[in-house]
Amino acid sequence: MADLPHTRVTVLAEDALTGLLLPFWQLVIGAFVVFVVLISVARLARRGRSRMTTALLVTAAAIAGFAVVGVLLQG
């Protein structure tokens, strides 16, 4: 019995359970992010027009920056 080869056992049930739960957790996280974004936009809108303009400019700059970094890292 000591000379028998050791076989590697793969636990498929654990992978299947994780595969079933993963989309659910992505949905929960996505819903939470949307909720927080809506709350922050509502607070920002209550503060006035000048703050909204500044926030839009900062957001546009961040999007452009991420796009440039993505293009530079891709090549």
N, C-alpha and C positions, 0 to 999 in steps of 0.2 A: 504494500500500500504506500510505502514511502516513495516508491519510484513512479507513481502516477503523476502525470503533468498537471500543473495547477491551471485551471481555467479561470478566466476573468468573468465575473457575473455582472451583467448590466441590469440595473433596476429601472425597468421601463415604466412602472406605475408612477414613480416619483416625477419623471420627466413629463408624463401625460398630464398629471395634476397641475404641474407648473404651466404647461402649455394651455390648459383650460383657464387658469386664473389670470394669466398675463393680460389678455385683452380687457378683462374687468378692471384691473388695477390701472391700466392705461386710461380707461374711461373715467375712473374716479379722479385721477390726477389731472386729466384734461378739464373736467368739470370744475375742479377746485381752482385751476389757473384762470379759467374764464370768469368765474365768480369774483376772484380777487381783482382781475383787470377791470371788470364792470364797476366794482366799488371804487377803485382808484380813479377811473374816468369820471364818475359821478362827483367825487370830491374835488377833482381838478376843475370840472365845469362850474361848480359852485363858487370857486375862488375868483373867477373872472376871466375876461377875454385875453388880457395880456399874458396871464399864466398859461392859458391854452396855446397861444401862439408860441411861447417859449418851449412848451412841452412838445409841440409838433415839430419844431426845428431840431430839438435835441433827439427826438425819435428818428427823424429823417436822417440826421447825421449818423446815428448809431446803425441804422439799416445800411446806409451807404458804406460805412466802415466795415461792417460784417461782410458785405458783398465783396469789397476789395480784398479783405483778408482771405475769404473763401477762394477767390480767383487766384490769388498769389500762392496759396497752399496747394491748390489743385494741380498746377503745372509743375 
